[in-house]
């Protein structure tokens, strides 16, 4: 998801199949930006005599809306758990052929509690993430790890919140001590008012450029995803990532094959490739999100295995939740988000 490190979104093939004009099969992927190590894609292309084309989206909702508007041609998509539930319920996903996925045995079953498809009927876990706070320690010193920092008027115009209604309303709900999946009208109204109050202090709602902004010093404190921000930190040690004491959202992004996919076997091959333990470890080291692959953990560096931004401490984990698909009740969050965006 990180744009701080410039990576091409389109991976062009280095290899074309030999033969009399035989066309190279193409795997079309729809994924979050910069969410896979390019060298691994190139390796898959070589090993499978294909090319991979990657388009990107910036939110689950923008991806879903594009597909519902009629976009086709994708063979593999990377939605979060709650969106997998919605897409499966609407017949948008193909059931997976487990005979083509022998590397499923490496999945960390302890992490499947955060997945909404534990039998991998339609989806396979790709990466685990959490959304916390990063700040410029060289400018702010050490700050308390709490969502209350967005009430700091002294940082007015130098902070950002994610432009994602479930993440940002969820942060306010955790701040208030409520579930980020609540459907209680009174709790949601309180969270709406908190975000409107925070909005007066932030520069903007932002889901992409916050990474460049915190790195450059344009922003001093941002709400963002751990892996994205850990990549920033790897190149700028003035940036510090913390998980608020009230708890955070935990997301599991999945690999799914849409019902309209053309390269179904190639899509299965890519999923199985990403589940290879050494591939999973290499990818985790690059994107700084956690691939829930128990066999891969032995290949991670000690630094990664002991990183609390990747493996959340138990006290924070106990207060954290997965964003769930709420069915018709999701409309309540959308109404709240419209009110937040309209507020001055």
C-alpha positions in Angstrom: 0.0 0.0 0.0 3.0 2.3 0.3 3.7 5.0 -2.2 6.7 6.3 -0.3 8.8 3.7 -2.1 8.3 4.2 -5.8 7.4 1.0 -7.5 5.8 0.5 -10.9 2.2 -0.6 -10.7 2.4 -2.4 -13.9 4.8 -5.4 -14.1 5.7 -5.9 -17.8 6.9 -9.3 -18.9 10.5 -10.1 -19.4 9.7 -13.4 -21.0 7.5 -14.4 -24.0 6.8 -18.0 -24.7 8.8 -19.5 -27.5 7.0 -20.9 -30.5 5.3 -19.8 -33.6 3.4 -16.8 -32.4 2.1 -18.4 -29.3 0.6 -15.7 -27.1 1.8 -15.5 -23.5 -1.0 -16.0 -20.9 -1.7 -12.9 -18.8 -2.8 -12.8 -15.2 -4.7 -9.7 -14.4 -4.5 -8.7 -10.7 -6.5 -6.0 -8.8 -4.6 -5.2 -5.6 -3.6 -2.5 -3.1 -0.8 -0.3 -4.3 2.8 -1.6 -3.7 1.5 -4.6 -1.8 3.8 -7.3 -3.2 7.6 -7.5 -3.8 8.1 -6.8 -7.6 10.9 -9.4 -7.8 8.5 -12.1 -6.7 6.1 -11.2 -9.5 9.0 -11.4 -11.9 9.9 -14.8 -10.6 6.4 -16.0 -11.0 6.4 -14.8 -14.6 9.5 -16.7 -15.3 8.4 -19.9 -13.6 5.0 -20.0 -15.3 5.8 -18.5 -18.7 3.3 -15.7 -18.3 3.0 -12.1 -17.6 1.3 -10.3 -14.7 -0.5 -7.0 -15.0 -1.5 -5.3 -11.8 -4.1 -2.5 -11.4 -4.5 -0.9 -8.0 -7.2 0.4 -5.8 -7.1 2.6 -2.7 -10.1 1.2 -0.7 -12.3 -1.8 -0.6 -15.2 0.3 -1.5 -13.6 1.8 -4.6 -12.7 -1.7 -5.8 -16.2 -3.1 -5.1 -17.9 -0.1 -6.8 -15.7 -0.5 -9.9 -16.6 -4.2 -10.2 -20.3 -3.5 -9.6 -20.2 -0.9 -12.3 -19.2 -3.6 -14.7 -15.4 -3.8 -14.7 -14.3 -7.3 -15.7 -11.1 -9.0 -16.8 -9.5 -9.5 -13.4 -8.3 -12.9 -12.4 -7.2 -12.3 -8.8 -8.3 -9.6 -6.3 -7.1 -8.7 -2.8 -10.1 -7.5 -0.6 -10.3 -7.4 3.1 -12.3 -9.9 5.2 -15.6 -7.9 5.4 -15.5 -7.3 1.7 -14.9 -11.0 1.0 -18.1 -11.7 2.9 -20.1 -9.2 0.9 -18.7 -10.4 -2.5 -19.2 -14.0 -1.7 -22.8 -13.4 -0.6 -23.5 -11.6 -3.9 -22.0 -14.4 -6.0 -19.0 -12.4 -7.2 -16.4 -15.0 -6.2 -15.4 -18.4 -7.5 -15.0 -21.3 -5.1 -11.4 -22.3 -4.8 -10.0 -25.6 -6.0 -8.0 -26.9 -3.0 -6.3 -29.5 -5.1 -4.5 -26.7 -6.9 -3.4 -25.2 -3.6 -1.2 -27.7 -1.7 0.5 -24.8 0.2 -2.6 -24.2 2.2 -1.1 -26.4 4.8 1.2 -23.6 5.8 -1.5 -21.2 6.9 -1.3 -20.2 10.6 -4.6 -21.5 11.9 -4.2 -19.3 15.0 -4.6 -16.3 12.8 -7.7 -17.7 11.1 -9.8 -16.2 13.9 -9.4 -12.9 12.1 -10.5 -14.3 8.8 -14.2 -14.6 7.8 -13.7 -17.7 5.6 -11.8 -20.2 7.8 -12.3 -23.1 5.4 -10.8 -21.0 2.5 -13.9 -21.7 0.4 -13.6 -18.5 -1.5 -10.5 -16.8 -0.1 -7.0 -17.4 1.2 -5.4 -15.0 3.8 -2.7 -12.9 2.2 -1.6 -10.3 4.8 -2.6 -9.2 8.3 -2.4 -5.5 9.1 -3.4 -3.0 11.8 -4.2 0.7 11.6 -2.4 2.9 14.2 -0.5 6.1 14.5 2.8 7.3 13.3 4.5 10.6 14.3 7.7 12.6 13.9 9.6 12.0 17.1 12.2 14.6 16.0 9.5 17.3 16.1 7.2 16.0 18.8 9.4 14.0 21.2 7.6 11.0 22.7 3.8 11.0 22.6 1.3 8.8 24.4 -0.1 6.0 22.3 -3.7 7.0 22.3 -6.4 8.1 19.8 -6.8 11.2 22.0 -3.8 12.8 20.1 -6.2 13.9 17.4 -7.7 16.4 19.9 -4.4 18.3 20.0 -5.2 21.7 18.7 -1.4 22.5 18.7 -1.0 20.1 15.8 -3.8 21.7 13.8 -3.2 21.2 10.1 -0.3 18.8 10.6 -2.2 15.6 11.1 -4.2 13.2 8.9 -6.9 10.6 9.4 -7.6 7.7 7.0 -10.1 8.5 4.3 -11.9 5.3 5.1 -15.3 5.4 6.9 -14.9 2.1 8.8 -11.3 2.8 9.9 -11.8 6.4 11.1 -15.2 5.9 12.7 -13.7 2.7 14.1 -10.8 4.7 15.7 -13.3 7.0 17.3 -15.4 4.1 18.6 -12.2 2.5 20.2 -11.4 5.9 21.7 -14.8 5.9 23.3 -14.4 2.3 24.5 -17.0 0.8 22.1 -16.7 -2.0 19.5 -15.7 -0.8 16.1 -18.5 -3.0 14.8 -21.2 -1.5 16.9 -24.6 -0.9 15.4 -25.9 1.0 18.4 -27.2 4.4 17.2 -26.2 6.3 20.3 -22.6 5.0 20.2 -22.3 5.8 16.5 -23.6 9.3 17.1 -21.0 9.8 19.7 -18.2 8.5 17.4 -19.5 10.8 14.6 -19.2 13.8 16.9 -15.7 12.8 17.9 -14.5 12.5 14.3 -16.1 15.9 13.5 -14.1 17.3 16.4 -10.9 15.7 15.2 -11.6 16.9 11.7 -11.1 20.5 12.9 -7.5 19.6 13.8 -6.4 17.5 10.8 -5.1 18.7 7.4 -7.3 16.2 5.6 -8.7 12.7 5.3 -6.0 10.8 3.5 -5.3 7.2 2.6 -2.3 7.4 0.3 -0.2 10.6 0.6 0.1 10.4 4.3 3.2 8.2 3.9 5.1 10.8 1.8 3.7 13.5 4.1 5.1 12.0 7.3 8.4 11.2 5.7 8.9 14.8 4.4 7.6 16.4 7.6 4.6 18.0 5.9 2.5 16.0 8.5 3.7 15.4 12.0 1.2 12.7 13.0 -0.9 10.4 10.8 -3.4 7.6 11.1 -2.2 4.8 8.8 -1.4 1.1 8.2 1.5 -0.5 10.0 3.2 -2.0 7.0 3.0 1.2 5.0 4.5 3.2 7.9 7.1 0.6 8.7 8.4 0.9 5.2 8.6 4.7 5.7 10.5 4.1 9.0 13.0 1.8 7.3 14.1 4.9 5.4 13.4 7.6 8.0 14.2 6.8 11.6 12.6 10.0 12.8 9.2 8.4 12.2 7.8 6.2 15.0 4.8 3.9 14.8 2.6 3.1 17.8 -0.6 1.2 18.5 -3.1 3.2 20.6 -3.7 1.8 24.0 -7.5 1.7 23.4 -7.0 -0.9 20.7 -6.8 -0.8 16.9 -8.5 -2.3 13.8 -7.0 -5.6 12.6 -7.5 -6.4 8.9 -6.9 -9.6 7.0 -6.6 -9.1 3.2 -7.3 -12.1 1.1 -6.6 -13.5 -2.3 -9.9 -14.3 -4.2 -10.8 -15.3 -7.7 -13.7 -13.4 -9.2 -16.5 -15.3 -10.8 -15.6 -13.6 -14.1 -12.0 -14.7 -14.1 -10.5 -16.1 -17.3 -7.1 -17.4 -16.1 -8.5 -19.5 -13.3 -5.7 -22.1 -13.1 -3.0 -19.4 -13.3 -4.8 -17.5 -10.5 -4.6 -20.6 -8.4 -1.0 -21.0 -9.2 -0.3 -17.5 -8.1 -2.1 -18.0 -4.8 -0.1 -21.2 -4.2 3.1 -19.4 -5.1 2.5 -16.7 -2.5 1.8 -19.4 0.1 5.2 -20.9 -0.3 6.9 -20.3 3.1 10.1 -18.7 1.7 8.1 -16.6 -0.7 5.8 -15.5 2.1 8.7 -14.6 4.3 10.4 -12.6 1.6 7.2 -10.8 0.9 6.6 -10.0 4.6 10.1 -8.6 4.9 9.4 -6.3 1.9 5.9 -5.0 2.7 6.2 -5.2 6.5 2.8 -6.7 6.9 2.4 -10.2 8.4 1.7 -13.1 6.1 -0.1 -15.6 8.4 2.0 -18.5 7.2 3.3 -20.5 10.2 6.1 -22.2 8.3 7.3 -18.8 7.0 8.0 -17.4 10.5 11.3 -19.3 10.8 12.6 -17.5 7.7 11.9 -14.0 9.2 14.6 -12.0 10.8 14.7 -11.6 14.6 13.9 -8.0 14.1 10.7 -8.8 12.3 9.6 -11.6 14.6 10.0 -9.2 17.6 8.4 -6.2 16.0 5.3 -5.1 18.0 3.9 -3.3 14.9 3.7 -6.7 13.1 3.1 -9.1 16.0 0.8 -7.0 18.3 1.4 -7.2 22.0 -1.2 -9.3 23.9 -2.6 -6.3 25.8 -3.3 -4.4 22.6 -4.5 -7.5 20.8 -7.1 -8.1 23.5 -8.6 -4.7 22.8 -8.4 -4.9 19.0 -11.0 -6.1 16.6 -11.5 -7.1 13.0 -13.7 -4.9 10.9 -16.7 -7.1 10.0 -19.3 -6.9 7.3 -22.5 -5.6 8.9 -25.0 -6.2 6.2 -27.8 -3.6 6.1 -26.5 -2.0 9.2 -23.4 -0.8 7.2 -25.7 2.0 5.9 -25.5 3.6 9.4 -21.8 4.1 9.0 -22.2 5.5 5.5 -24.7 8.1 6.8 -22.3 9.0 9.6 -19.5 9.4 7.1 -21.5 11.7 4.9 -22.3 13.8 7.9 -18.6 13.9 8.9 -17.5 14.9 5.4 -20.1 17.6 5.2 -19.1 19.1 8.6 -17.1 22.3 8.7 
